[in-house]
């Protein structure tokens, strides 16, 4: 189990509360600590929600009034919001309108600079948080998808690899000589990103000593999983940063592998376009037939991005990761004529017309189409996998042990062919659409192994 529970706080918050007079009406020390803890609870929820969606602290996040009342108390929650707002630590979204959405909050810049952690001071409030977490957990696991995900999340362990992610996040050092001196002109590291990684590292290292889904759910790091109306599942394991995931294994110390879809969002949208063509019984002329054949070839090969890069000077000049990002942004953002959209339309005129038609009334429709198609393959197949194998869905991929990679790949291929029966020719094996890759560090790549190796090499050398 976990030790003393921690929450986020703002450095110097007790002094600010005292100086502002916010605690004047509270005579007992226990009540003052309770107020302080509840202020920290709100700060924590704002920070955690941003961590979950990988957004900086200055982004508004919605918190339902029912949740505020449940955790902070009907008589307290408005006072806590007003207090933190008056201290310029949080900001309430002024565009809020009753009945349309929940109130949203964000941390102010001065608060972000001094965000830190502190233990929960009031034992009664700590017990209340534990009790509410357990009750919430019982509701969450009524959903079989959430139950299976939490069970498998409890099978994870995080290696002793703090320096690994720090090395990955630190920018390359760059120096410039001026008047015989070297000036460091390196780009500053992303403080929010580093803080996010540090928190996930700390949280999952603590989870090494847990074995049940309930213990995972009660972790200070965990948030309530959600299933969007378009089928995408958001959960703690899916939010694990890339370089933290690399340092993970199963609790029986087996390496984690992934089976994912190549060019996933683009591939899914293309399959949905092909399905619509078939459903609408559209007459296929020669140019359209050529584009369909090209798309099926690239789908089977998993080669959409490579094809775009090879056949467009505009995209060829971009780094591969930036190319992918720009293509997805172009597909999903509001419609307006642009150079990138024109390039994509030149390469795939009929498919891009389909995208433009879908996004014209509401650009979010495009991502919703992709999410539904993704869920119908990955979540449906995830739930069909045997209960006794380790598996975790991360949107457009599934994490598994190496021994199960081929089985999961074949099951995803089968599911895809079934969902697009009559659209994907039976002659296509889709072997290139899904790829297998190792996620976990090998033994020889770990810090502990390298330190042990160094010790063995140097133990007999003289100190001087």
URMOSUL-V284415 format. One record per residue. PSI is psi as a letter, one per 30 degrees, with the letter a starting at -180 (* if undefined). OMEGA is omega in degrees with one decimal (* if undefined). D_CENTER is the distance of its C-alpha to the mean C-alpha in whole Angstrom. Layout:
psi: <PSI | PSI>
omega: <OMEGA | OMEGA>
d_center: <D_CENTER | D_CENTER>
//
This chain:
psi: <l | l | b | k | k | l | l | l | l | k | k | g | e | e | e | e | e | e | e | f | g | f | g | e | g | j | e | k | e | e | e | e | e | e | e | e | e | e | e | e | e | e | e | e | e | e | e | e | e | e | e | e | g | h | l | l | f | g | k | k | k | k | j | k | e | e | e | e | e | e | e | f | k | e | f | e | e | e | e | e | e | e | e | e | e | f | g | h | e | l | k | k | j | f | g | k | k | k | f | e | l | l | k | l | l | l | k | l | e | e | e | e | f | g | k | a | l | l | l | k | e | j | e | e | e | e | e | e | e | e | e | e | e | e | e | e | e | e | e | e | g | f | j | f | e | e | e | e | e | e | e | f | e | f | f | k | k | k | l | i | h | e | f | e | e | e | e | e | f | k | l | k | k | k | l | k | k | j | h | f | k | j | k | j | g | k | k | k | l | j | e | e | e | e | e | e | e | e | e | e | e | e | e | f | e | e | f | f | g | l | f | l | e | e | e | e | e | f | k | f | f | k | l | k | l | l | j | l | f | g | f | k | k | k | l | e | e | f | f | k | l | e | f | e | e | f | g | l | l | l | f | g | g | k | k | k | l | k | j | l | k | k | h | e | e | e | e | e | e | e | e | e | e | e | e | e | e | e | e | f | h | k | k | j | l | e | e | e | e | e | e | e | e | e | e | e | e | e | e | e | f | h | g | e | e | e | e | e | e | f | g | k | e | e | f | e | f | l | l | e | e | e | e | e | e | e | e | e | e | e | e | f | l | k | k | k | k | l | e | e | e | e | e | e | e | e | e | i | e | e | e | e | e | e | e | e | e | e | f | e | e | j | f | f | e | e | e | e | e | e | e | e | e | e | e | f | e | e | e | e | e | e | f | f | k | k | f | g | k | k | k | k | k | i | d | g | l | k | k | l | l | e | f | g | e | e | e | e | e | e | e | e | e | e | e | e | e | e | f | h | k | f | e | j | k | f | f | k | f | g | e | f | e | k | l | k | k | k | e | k | k | l | e | f | f | l | e | e | e | e | e | e | e | e | e | e | f | f | f | f | k | k | e | *>
omega: <-178.6 | 175.9 | -179.0 | -178.0 | 178.9 | 173.9 | 170.9 | 175.6 | 175.7 | -179.6 | -179.8 | -178.7 | 178.4 | 179.4 | 178.5 | 179.5 | 179.2 | -177.1 | -177.9 | -177.2 | -177.6 | -178.0 | -174.3 | -177.5 | -179.2 | -174.2 | -176.5 | 179.7 | -178.4 | 178.8 | 177.1 | 177.4 | 178.5 | 178.5 | 178.4 | 179.2 | -178.3 | 171.9 | -179.8 | 178.4 | 179.9 | 177.2 | -178.5 | -178.6 | 178.1 | -179.1 | -177.5 | -179.4 | 177.4 | 175.8 | -174.9 | -178.0 | 177.8 | 175.7 | 179.8 | -175.0 | -174.4 | 176.5 | 178.1 | 174.2 | -178.9 | 174.6 | -176.3 | -178.6 | 178.4 | 177.7 | 178.1 | -179.6 | -177.5 | -174.3 | -176.0 | -179.6 | -178.8 | -176.7 | -172.9 | -163.3 | 179.5 | 179.2 | -179.5 | 177.3 | -178.8 | -178.8 | -179.1 | 177.4 | -179.3 | 178.4 | -179.7 | 178.4 | 174.9 | 177.8 | 177.2 | -178.1 | -177.7 | -177.8 | -179.1 | 175.4 | -177.3 | 175.4 | -177.6 | 179.5 | 178.7 | 175.4 | 177.9 | -174.0 | 171.5 | 176.8 | 178.1 | -176.7 | -178.6 | 178.6 | -178.5 | -177.1 | -173.8 | 178.5 | -178.8 | 178.8 | 175.9 | 177.3 | 173.1 | -173.1 | -176.3 | -177.1 | 179.3 | 177.6 | 177.0 | 177.6 | 179.2 | 178.1 | 177.9 | -178.1 | -180.0 | 177.8 | 180.0 | 178.8 | 178.7 | 179.0 | -179.4 | 177.6 | -177.0 | -173.5 | 169.9 | 173.9 | -175.9 | 177.9 | 179.8 | -179.4 | -178.8 | 179.8 | -179.6 | 177.9 | -178.6 | 174.9 | 178.3 | 179.1 | -178.0 | 167.6 | -179.3 | -178.6 | 178.4 | -171.3 | -178.1 | -177.7 | -178.1 | -176.7 | 176.9 | 178.5 | -179.0 | -174.6 | -178.7 | 179.0 | 176.8 | 179.6 | 178.7 | -177.5 | 179.4 | -179.1 | 177.9 | 179.2 | 176.7 | 179.1 | 177.5 | 175.9 | 177.7 | -179.8 | 179.9 | 175.4 | 177.9 | 178.1 | -179.1 | -174.7 | 179.2 | -179.7 | 179.8 | 179.3 | 178.6 | 178.6 | -179.5 | -179.5 | 177.7 | 178.1 | -179.3 | -177.5 | -178.2 | 171.8 | 177.0 | -179.8 | 175.5 | -176.9 | 178.6 | -179.9 | -176.7 | 177.0 | 179.2 | 178.8 | 175.4 | -175.9 | -179.6 | 176.3 | 177.3 | -177.4 | -169.3 | 173.7 | -177.7 | 178.8 | 179.7 | 176.6 | -177.9 | -179.9 | 179.1 | 170.7 | -178.5 | -178.9 | 176.8 | -177.0 | -171.7 | -177.7 | 179.6 | -178.2 | -178.8 | 179.8 | -173.4 | -173.7 | 170.8 | 179.9 | 178.8 | -177.6 | -177.6 | 170.8 | 172.8 | -177.6 | 173.0 | 172.6 | 175.7 | -179.4 | 178.0 | 177.2 | 177.6 | 170.9 | -176.6 | -178.4 | 177.4 | 178.9 | -164.1 | -174.5 | 178.0 | 179.7 | -179.9 | 179.5 | 177.2 | 179.0 | 177.4 | 175.9 | 179.3 | 178.0 | -179.8 | 177.2 | -178.3 | -178.3 | -177.3 | -180.0 | -179.2 | 178.2 | -175.6 | 175.3 | -174.4 | 179.2 | 178.8 | 178.7 | 179.8 | 178.5 | 177.3 | -180.0 | 178.2 | -178.9 | 178.1 | 177.6 | -178.9 | 177.5 | -178.9 | -178.0 | -173.8 | -169.1 | -177.4 | -176.5 | 178.8 | 179.0 | 179.9 | -179.9 | -177.0 | -172.0 | 178.4 | 178.4 | -179.5 | -178.1 | -178.2 | -177.3 | -179.9 | 168.7 | -172.9 | -179.3 | 178.5 | 176.7 | 179.4 | -178.5 | -178.2 | 177.2 | -178.4 | 176.9 | -179.4 | 179.5 | -169.7 | -176.3 | -180.0 | -178.1 | 164.2 | -178.2 | 179.1 | -179.7 | -177.8 | 178.3 | 178.5 | 179.1 | 179.1 | 179.8 | 176.4 | -177.9 | -176.9 | -172.7 | -176.7 | 178.8 | -179.4 | 173.9 | 176.3 | 179.8 | -179.4 | 179.2 | -178.5 | -172.4 | -174.8 | 176.8 | -178.8 | -175.1 | -179.0 | -179.4 | -177.6 | 179.5 | 179.3 | 176.7 | 179.9 | -179.2 | 179.4 | 179.7 | 178.4 | -178.9 | -178.2 | 176.3 | -169.4 | -179.3 | 179.2 | 179.8 | 177.0 | -179.3 | 178.7 | 179.9 | 178.7 | -177.0 | -173.3 | 178.2 | 176.5 | 178.3 | 176.7 | 177.6 | 175.9 | 179.7 | -176.3 | 173.0 | 176.3 | 176.2 | -179.0 | 169.9 | -176.6 | -176.1 | -177.0 | -174.7 | -177.6 | 178.7 | -179.7 | 178.2 | -179.7 | 179.4 | 176.8 | 176.4 | 179.9 | 179.3 | -179.7 | 179.0 | 179.1 | -179.0 | -177.7 | 178.0 | -177.7 | 178.3 | 177.0 | -179.1 | -179.2 | -179.4 | 179.6 | -179.7 | 177.9 | 179.7 | 179.4 | -179.1 | 179.7 | -178.9 | -177.5 | 179.5 | 176.3 | 178.2 | -172.6 | 170.5 | 171.5 | 179.2 | -174.8 | 177.2 | -174.8 | 179.6 | -177.0 | -179.9 | -177.8 | 177.6 | 178.0 | 179.2 | 178.6 | -179.8 | -179.5 | -178.6 | -171.7 | -172.3 | -177.2 | 179.6 | 176.1 | -178.1 | -179.4 | *>
d_center: <25 | 24 | 26 | 27 | 24 | 22 | 21 | 20 | 23 | 25 | 27 | 31 | 30 | 33 | 35 | 34 | 34 | 38 | 39 | 38 | 40 | 37 | 38 | 42 | 42 | 40 | 43 | 42 | 40 | 37 | 37 | 36 | 33 | 32 | 32 | 30 | 27 | 27 | 26 | 24 | 22 | 21 | 20 | 18 | 16 | 16 | 14 | 12 | 11 | 10 | 8 | 6 | 5 | 6 | 10 | 13 | 15 | 17 | 15 | 17 | 15 | 17 | 19 | 21 | 25 | 25 | 23 | 24 | 28 | 27 | 25 | 27 | 30 | 32 | 35 | 32 | 29 | 31 | 32 | 29 | 28 | 31 | 31 | 28 | 29 | 32 | 31 | 29 | 26 | 24 | 24 | 25 | 24 | 27 | 27 | 26 | 28 | 29 | 29 | 26 | 23 | 22 | 23 | 20 | 20 | 19 | 20 | 23 | 23 | 26 | 24 | 21 | 23 | 24 | 21 | 22 | 22 | 25 | 26 | 27 | 31 | 32 | 32 | 33 | 29 | 28 | 29 | 28 | 25 | 25 | 27 | 25 | 22 | 24 | 25 | 22 | 21 | 24 | 23 | 19 | 21 | 23 | 20 | 21 | 17 | 16 | 19 | 18 | 15 | 16 | 19 | 17 | 14 | 18 | 19 | 17 | 18 | 17 | 20 | 22 | 20 | 20 | 21 | 19 | 16 | 19 | 21 | 18 | 17 | 20 | 22 | 25 | 28 | 31 | 34 | 37 | 41 | 43 | 46 | 46 | 43 | 39 | 37 | 33 | 31 | 28 | 25 | 23 | 20 | 17 | 18 | 15 | 12 | 15 | 15 | 11 | 12 | 15 | 14 | 12 | 14 | 17 | 15 | 15 | 18 | 20 | 18 | 20 | 23 | 22 | 23 | 22 | 19 | 21 | 21 | 17 | 17 | 19 | 17 | 17 | 13 | 12 | 12 | 13 | 12 | 13 | 14 | 14 | 18 | 17 | 16 | 12 | 10 | 8 | 8 | 8 | 8 | 5 | 3 | 6 | 7 | 9 | 12 | 12 | 11 | 14 | 16 | 16 | 18 | 20 | 22 | 25 | 24 | 23 | 21 | 18 | 18 | 16 | 17 | 16 | 17 | 19 | 18 | 16 | 16 | 19 | 21 | 20 | 21 | 24 | 25 | 25 | 27 | 29 | 29 | 30 | 33 | 34 | 34 | 36 | 39 | 39 | 41 | 40 | 42 | 42 | 40 | 37 | 38 | 37 | 34 | 33 | 35 | 33 | 29 | 30 | 31 | 28 | 26 | 28 | 27 | 24 | 25 | 24 | 23 | 25 | 28 | 27 | 27 | 30 | 32 | 31 | 32 | 30 | 27 | 28 | 29 | 25 | 23 | 21 | 17 | 19 | 21 | 18 | 16 | 19 | 20 | 17 | 17 | 21 | 21 | 18 | 20 | 23 | 26 | 29 | 31 | 29 | 30 | 27 | 27 | 31 | 30 | 28 | 30 | 33 | 31 | 30 | 33 | 32 | 29 | 28 | 31 | 29 | 25 | 28 | 29 | 26 | 25 | 28 | 28 | 24 | 22 | 19 | 21 | 20 | 16 | 17 | 20 | 17 | 15 | 18 | 19 | 16 | 16 | 20 | 19 | 16 | 16 | 20 | 20 | 18 | 20 | 23 | 23 | 25 | 24 | 26 | 23 | 20 | 17 | 13 | 12 | 8 | 9 | 12 | 13 | 14 | 14 | 18 | 21 | 23 | 26 | 24 | 22 | 25 | 26 | 22 | 23 | 26 | 25 | 22 | 25 | 27 | 25 | 24 | 28 | 29 | 26 | 28 | 31 | 34 | 32 | 31 | 34 | 35 | 36 | 32 | 31 | 27 | 27 | 25 | 23 | 21 | 21 | 20 | 19 | 19 | 16 | 18 | 20 | 24 | 26 | 28 | 25 | 24 | 26 | 28 | 29 | 30 | 32 | 34 | 35 | 36 | 38 | 40 | 41 | 42 | 43 | 47 | 47 | 49 | 47 | 49>
//
